[in-house]
Amino acid sequence: MPTRKIRVDGEEWSVATSGFVTQYDQDEYGLLFTRGTGDAREIRVTRYSPLGARSREASFAELPDEKLVELFEQSQPGFTSPEAGYSR
């Protein structure tokens, strides 16, 4: 799974597709934003609809960093999502 890095408010976050499939297969994909390790790891989750390529990896590669930051700002804590296992 490809991973990208973005900076939000001076913090570096890793971004990857979640691999979680919803009933909207190929119309909606999940993104996981993570930073830190172990117990200090923070996970945020969001979903987006691809505008160009329909494959998960290709649509992720097409997203500019600015759009990733915008999606991060719309993300929710991992404990609210099955992609992150509802864990805190």
Secondary structure, 3 states (H helix, E strand, C coil): CCEEEEEECCEEEEEEECCCCCCCCCCCEEEEEEECCHHHCEEEEEEECCCCCCCHHHHHHHCCHHHHHHHHHCCEEHHHCHHHCCCC
